[in-house]
Amino acid sequence: MIGVPHIWETIRKGILNNVNKMTPSNKSVFRGSMSIKKANVPILSNIVDSVVFSQVKAQTGGGLRYVLNGGAALSVETQ
């Protein structure tokens, strides 16, 4: 998928809005899962991909493998 920063920011804001609507325990699980992905923990990354981030993947069509950004720099948070 190819897009500009505004598209990626809109997707990010939509995901964060859904996270903010979650219960406090689910928010904690999501944030912990994000920390695991950022730290790139080998086995745990695969587990959180299949358990936690499967819903996020489904919202983008489920088959998204690569994204390209053009037009401007992308913020670190969105990356």
Backbone as ProteinMPNN parsed JSONL, in Angstrom:
{"seq_chain_A": "MIGVPHIWETIRKGILNNVNKMTPSNKSVFRGSMSIKKANVPILSNIVDSVVFSQVKAQTGGGLRYVLNGGAALSVETQ", "coords_chain_A": {"N_chain_A": [[0.849, -1.17, 0.0], [0.567, 2.165, -0.799], [1.037, 5.447, 0.402], [0.485, 8.738, 1.803], [1.784, 10.76, 4.546], [-0.499, 11.785, 5.925], [-2.521, 9.881, 5.559], [-1.483, 7.667, 6.947], [-1.338, 8.744, 9.508], [-4.048, 9.15, 10.009], [-5.008, 6.515, 10.08], [-3.554, 5.6, 12.289], [-4.596, 7.29, 14.324], [-7.24, 6.395, 14.344], [-6.929, 3.766, 15.268], [-5.834, 4.291, 17.808], [-8.001, 5.656, 18.949], [-9.838, 3.55, 19.16], [-8.447, 1.971, 20.98], [-8.472, 3.651, 23.216], [-11.127, 3.441, 23.94], [-11.274, 1.009, 25.129], [-11.352, -1.255, 27.966], [-9.56, -0.593, 31.044], [-7.791, -2.758, 31.622], [-7.539, -4.056, 29.147], [-6.374, -1.998, 27.671], [-3.914, -1.908, 28.931], [-2.875, -4.409, 28.216], [-2.67, -4.048, 25.442], [-0.818, -1.91, 25.28], [1.384, -3.101, 26.518], [1.858, -5.099, 24.651], [2.605, -3.543, 22.478], [5.024, -2.585, 23.455], [6.491, -4.942, 23.538], [6.629, -5.52, 20.798], [8.104, -3.301, 19.881], [10.507, -3.755, 21.186], [11.235, -5.988, 19.905], [11.123, -8.744, 20.669], [11.794, -12.043, 20.071], [10.076, -14.617, 20.23], [7.834, -13.791, 21.688], [6.914, -11.668, 20.132], [5.729, -12.897, 17.918], [3.602, -14.156, 19.186], [2.057, -11.989, 20.227], [1.424, -10.833, 17.811], [-0.353, -12.705, 16.655], [-2.356, -12.896, 18.593], [-3.048, -10.335, 19.812], [-2.694, -8.249, 17.875], [-4.115, -9.152, 15.711], [-6.684, -8.162, 15.263], [-6.193, -5.538, 14.501], [-4.809, -5.976, 12.144], [-6.851, -7.16, 10.67], [-8.499, -4.964, 10.229], [-7.104, -3.581, 8.32], [-7.417, -5.113, 6.115], [-6.153, -7.551, 6.269], [-4.174, -8.739, 4.637], [-2.036, -7.075, 4.299], [1.263, -6.379, 3.594], [3.427, -4.736, 2.966], [4.153, -1.265, 3.245], [4.418, 1.911, 1.76], [5.699, 5.162, 2.068], [5.233, 8.459, 0.978], [5.883, 11.839, -0.156], [6.237, 13.359, 2.198], [8.021, 13.514, 5.349], [7.603, 10.897, 7.741], [6.219, 10.693, 10.965], [7.943, 9.583, 13.939], [6.41, 8.179, 15.834], [4.297, 7.201, 14.309], [5.582, 5.564, 12.536]], "CA_chain_A": [[0.0, 0.0, 0.0], [1.321, 3.41, -0.906], [0.264, 6.56, 0.936], [1.161, 9.934, 2.314], [1.707, 10.77, 6.011], [-1.852, 12.044, 6.438], [-3.247, 8.601, 5.571], [-0.956, 6.841, 8.041], [-1.745, 9.387, 10.765], [-5.479, 8.893, 10.176], [-5.13, 5.115, 10.505], [-3.019, 5.545, 13.658], [-5.562, 7.93, 15.221], [-8.398, 5.498, 14.449], [-6.554, 2.655, 16.146], [-5.714, 4.817, 19.174], [-9.359, 5.922, 19.442], [-10.397, 2.26, 19.57], [-7.743, 1.558, 22.197], [-8.95, 4.49, 24.316], [-12.465, 2.99, 24.31], [-11.141, -0.279, 25.796], [-11.256, -1.275, 29.428], [-8.172, -0.349, 31.472], [-6.956, -3.96, 31.51], [-7.248, -4.274, 27.724], [-5.406, -0.97, 27.289], [-2.632, -2.334, 29.464], [-2.411, -5.512, 27.365], [-2.289, -3.485, 24.153], [0.419, -1.141, 25.449], [2.444, -4.075, 26.758], [2.127, -5.744, 23.366], [3.37, -2.577, 21.679], [6.392, -2.575, 23.995], [7.134, -6.186, 23.083], [6.932, -5.374, 19.363], [9.177, -2.322, 19.73], [11.735, -4.384, 21.666], [11.488, -7.072, 18.96], [11.354, -9.995, 21.387], [11.483, -13.02, 19.013], [8.923, -15.507, 20.376], [6.677, -13.021, 22.149], [6.395, -10.856, 19.021], [4.823, -13.744, 17.133], [2.39, -14.401, 19.979], [1.206, -10.792, 20.251], [0.906, -10.652, 16.45], [-1.508, -13.557, 16.404], [-3.415, -12.735, 19.594], [-3.468, -8.958, 20.061], [-2.718, -7.399, 16.687], [-4.907, -9.743, 14.627], [-7.814, -7.271, 14.999], [-5.673, -4.391, 13.753], [-4.517, -6.486, 10.801], [-8.129, -7.369, 9.988], [-9.02, -3.661, 9.821], [-6.39, -3.14, 7.12], [-7.655, -6.074, 5.057], [-5.58, -8.831, 6.639], [-3.085, -9.19, 3.788], [-1.087, -5.985, 4.103], [2.621, -6.819, 3.896], [4.361, -3.623, 2.827], [3.603, 0.068, 3.045], [5.378, 2.913, 1.31], [5.302, 6.518, 2.397], [5.798, 9.453, 0.071], [5.36, 13.192, -0.054], [6.79, 14.058, 3.365], [8.564, 12.617, 6.372], [6.634, 10.263, 8.608], [6.618, 10.844, 12.376], [8.504, 8.384, 14.558], [5.325, 7.459, 16.468], [3.508, 6.515, 13.297], [6.405, 4.487, 11.972]], "C_chain_A": [[0.898, 1.237, 0.0], [0.446, 4.555, -0.392], [1.139, 7.715, 1.365], [0.979, 9.957, 3.835], [0.304, 10.99, 6.579], [-2.659, 10.748, 6.525], [-2.797, 7.761, 6.753], [-1.334, 7.424, 9.4], [-3.229, 9.134, 11.043], [-5.716, 7.466, 10.653], [-4.672, 4.976, 11.956], [-4.011, 6.139, 14.656], [-6.804, 7.058, 15.41], [-8.119, 4.328, 15.378], [-6.468, 3.129, 17.588], [-7.071, 5.174, 19.769], [-10.02, 4.639, 19.915], [-9.738, 1.765, 20.848], [-8.245, 2.363, 23.39], [-10.357, 4.114, 24.783], [-12.433, 1.669, 25.079], [-11.162, -0.124, 27.314], [-9.797, -1.049, 29.821], [-7.261, -1.573, 31.352], [-6.602, -4.249, 30.06], [-6.258, -3.239, 27.192], [-4.008, -1.376, 27.726], [-2.043, -3.467, 28.628], [-1.93, -4.973, 26.026], [-0.958, -2.741, 24.262], [1.608, -2.053, 25.737], [2.841, -4.788, 25.487], [2.92, -4.826, 22.448], [4.82, -2.525, 22.148], [7.161, -3.808, 23.549], [7.515, -6.074, 21.614], [8.073, -4.394, 19.136], [10.519, -2.898, 20.158], [12.143, -5.552, 20.774], [11.901, -8.364, 19.669], [10.888, -11.137, 20.485], [10.206, -13.836, 19.2], [7.676, -14.726, 20.776], [6.086, -12.147, 21.048], [5.42, -11.648, 18.173], [3.524, -13.995, 17.871], [1.487, -13.179, 19.983], [0.681, -10.462, 18.858], [-0.374, -11.444, 16.254], [-2.657, -13.317, 17.376], [-3.94, -11.303, 19.654], [-3.656, -8.168, 18.776], [-3.498, -7.993, 15.522], [-6.101, -8.852, 14.276], [-7.372, -6.052, 14.196], [-5.387, -4.813, 12.321], [-5.805, -6.69, 10.008], [-8.707, -6.053, 9.485], [-8.312, -3.129, 8.583], [-6.515, -4.158, 5.991], [-7.036, -7.432, 5.309], [-4.385, -9.284, 5.823], [-2.02, -8.141, 3.542], [0.307, -6.432, 4.53], [3.614, -5.673, 3.875], [3.592, -2.317, 2.681], [4.738, 0.993, 2.629], [4.823, 4.289, 1.624], [5.966, 7.467, 1.411], [5.217, 10.821, 0.344], [5.928, 14.004, 1.09], [7.329, 13.024, 4.345], [7.446, 12.1, 7.27], [7.122, 10.375, 10.058], [7.092, 9.511, 12.938], [7.393, 7.542, 15.196], [4.516, 6.654, 15.471], [4.295, 5.38, 12.656], [6.258, 3.233, 12.794]], "O_chain_A": [[1.879, 1.305, 0.74], [-0.741, 4.626, -0.71], [2.367, 7.661, 1.293], [0.118, 9.253, 4.362], [-0.033, 10.424, 7.619], [-3.407, 10.553, 7.483], [-3.623, 7.206, 7.478], [-1.62, 6.679, 10.338], [-3.617, 8.927, 12.193], [-6.54, 7.237, 11.539], [-5.329, 4.31, 12.756], [-4.243, 5.559, 15.717], [-7.355, 6.989, 16.508], [-8.971, 3.945, 16.179], [-6.965, 2.46, 18.494], [-7.275, 5.012, 20.972], [-10.687, 4.627, 20.95], [-10.409, 1.198, 21.71], [-8.425, 1.805, 24.473], [-10.738, 4.437, 25.908], [-13.453, 1.25, 25.625], [-11.012, 0.97, 27.858], [-8.896, -1.287, 29.017], [-6.085, -1.436, 31.015], [-5.474, -4.649, 29.77], [-5.405, -3.558, 26.363], [-3.039, -1.21, 26.984], [-0.842, -3.481, 28.362], [-0.888, -5.398, 25.528], [-0.073, -2.924, 23.427], [2.713, -1.805, 25.256], [4.021, -5.055, 25.261], [3.805, -5.279, 21.723], [5.738, -2.433, 21.333], [8.344, -3.725, 23.22], [8.606, -6.488, 21.224], [8.927, -4.633, 18.282], [11.552, -2.576, 19.571], [13.264, -6.05, 20.873], [12.899, -8.991, 19.312], [9.703, -11.206, 20.158], [9.313, -13.736, 18.359], [6.587, -14.975, 20.257], [4.878, -11.909, 21.034], [4.39, -11.119, 17.755], [2.458, -14.042, 17.257], [0.281, -13.303, 19.769], [-0.392, -9.874, 18.728], [-1.365, -10.919, 15.747], [-3.817, -13.514, 17.016], [-5.147, -11.083, 19.558], [-4.669, -7.49, 18.606], [-3.54, -7.395, 14.447], [-6.494, -8.789, 13.111], [-8.095, -5.589, 13.313], [-5.696, -4.076, 11.384], [-5.844, -6.421, 8.808], [-9.338, -6.021, 8.428], [-8.873, -2.301, 7.865], [-5.785, -4.07, 5.004], [-7.372, -8.39, 4.612], [-3.637, -10.149, 6.28], [-1.182, -8.309, 2.656], [0.517, -6.816, 5.681], [4.544, -5.642, 4.681], [2.522, -2.271, 2.074], [5.87, 0.863, 3.096], [3.63, 4.546, 1.466], [7.132, 7.29, 1.057], [4.182, 10.949, 0.998], [6.085, 15.219, 0.966], [7.119, 11.822, 4.186], [6.463, 12.797, 7.52], [8.303, 10.172, 10.336], [6.69, 8.446, 12.469], [7.429, 6.315, 15.107], [4.096, 5.536, 15.769], [3.726, 4.355, 12.281], [6.872, 2.213, 12.481]]}, "name": "protein", "num_of_chains": 1, "seq": "MIGVPHIWETIRKGILNNVNKMTPSNKSVFRGSMSIKKANVPILSNIVDSVVFSQVKAQTGGGLRYVLNGGAALSVETQ"}
